[in-house]
Structure formats: structure tokens, C-alpha cells
Amino acid sequence: MKEHCPLCSEAIKQIYAQQLEQPIQLNVVDIASDAALIKEYATLVPVLVRSVDDAELKWPFGNDKLKEFLSL
């Protein structure tokens, strides 16, 4: 997450607002430092990647999609 990214801040607020059964680990990546990541994700940020299966959830996402994504 780059500094002053309002969409990233909103996504993090939505994540913290979820009432999950299991805690999750967040790893935040600033794509601005990697040309390949910029090319792949520039207009899609924020993007959540689930470590278990590498599934992606791209912005915009609502609370229902987010909860389902985080619960798997």
C-alpha cells in the first residue's frame, strides 16, 4: 500500500470491520516499487490475495464478497 492511497485505506477499514471466525494475516505491498506489479495491478488496486490458494479479490468489493473471500 502506498502512502495516501484512499482506496487501500478503505479496504483495510472494511477488513477490520469483518467479524471473522479466524484471524487473518495482512501483508501489504506497495506496487509502486515493482514495474511488473504496476503493469498487472495498476488500475485494480487494492487487490487482496489469499495465501492458501492465490485467489484474488480486486477492488471494488462489497462487504459480502469480502467476508466470503476472507472466510475461505
C-alpha positions as CSV (number, residue, x, y, z in Angstrom):
1,M,0.0,0.0,0.0
2,K,1.4,3.3,-0.9
3,E,1.2,6.2,1.4
4,H,-2.0,8.3,0.8
5,C,-3.9,5.6,-1.0
6,P,-7.6,6.2,-0.1
7,L,-8.9,3.0,-1.7
8,C,-6.3,1.0,0.2
9,S,-7.3,2.7,3.5
10,E,-10.9,2.0,2.8
11,A,-10.2,-1.7,2.0
12,I,-8.3,-2.1,5.3
13,K,-11.1,-0.5,7.2
14,Q,-13.5,-2.9,5.6
15,I,-11.2,-5.8,6.5
16,Y,-11.0,-4.7,10.1
17,A,-14.8,-4.3,10.3
18,Q,-15.4,-8.0,9.4
19,Q,-16.3,-10.4,12.2
20,L,-14.2,-13.4,11.2
21,E,-14.1,-16.7,13.0
22,Q,-10.3,-17.0,12.4
23,P,-7.8,-14.2,12.5
24,I,-6.0,-13.4,9.2
25,Q,-2.5,-12.1,8.4
26,L,-2.2,-9.0,6.2
27,N,0.9,-8.4,4.1
28,V,0.8,-5.0,2.5
29,V,2.7,-4.5,-0.8
30,D,3.4,-1.1,-2.4
31,I,3.2,-1.9,-6.1
32,A,4.9,1.4,-7.0
33,S,8.3,-0.2,-6.4
34,D,7.8,-3.0,-8.9
35,A,7.2,-2.4,-12.6
36,A,5.7,-5.9,-13.1
37,L,3.2,-5.3,-10.3
38,I,2.3,-1.9,-11.7
39,K,1.7,-3.4,-15.1
40,E,-0.5,-6.1,-13.7
41,Y,-2.5,-4.3,-11.0
42,A,-2.3,-0.5,-11.7
43,T,-6.0,0.1,-12.2
44,L,-7.2,-2.8,-9.9
45,V,-5.8,-1.7,-6.5
46,P,-6.4,-2.6,-3.9
47,V,-6.1,-6.3,-4.6
48,L,-6.4,-9.0,-1.9
49,V,-4.5,-12.3,-2.5
50,R,-5.4,-15.3,-0.4
51,S,-2.2,-17.1,0.6
52,V,-3.9,-20.5,0.7
53,D,-4.8,-20.7,-3.0
54,D,-3.5,-17.4,-4.5
55,A,-7.1,-16.4,-5.3
56,E,-7.5,-12.6,-5.9
57,L,-10.2,-10.2,-4.9
58,K,-9.9,-6.9,-6.8
59,W,-11.4,-3.5,-6.0
60,P,-14.2,-2.6,-5.8
61,F,-15.6,-5.3,-3.5
62,G,-18.5,-5.0,-1.1
63,N,-18.7,-6.4,2.4
64,D,-20.4,-9.7,1.3
65,K,-17.7,-10.5,-1.3
66,L,-15.0,-9.5,1.2
67,K,-16.4,-11.7,4.0
68,E,-16.7,-14.7,1.7
69,F,-13.2,-14.2,0.4
70,L,-11.7,-13.9,3.9
71,S,-13.6,-16.8,5.3
72,L,-12.2,-19.4,2.9
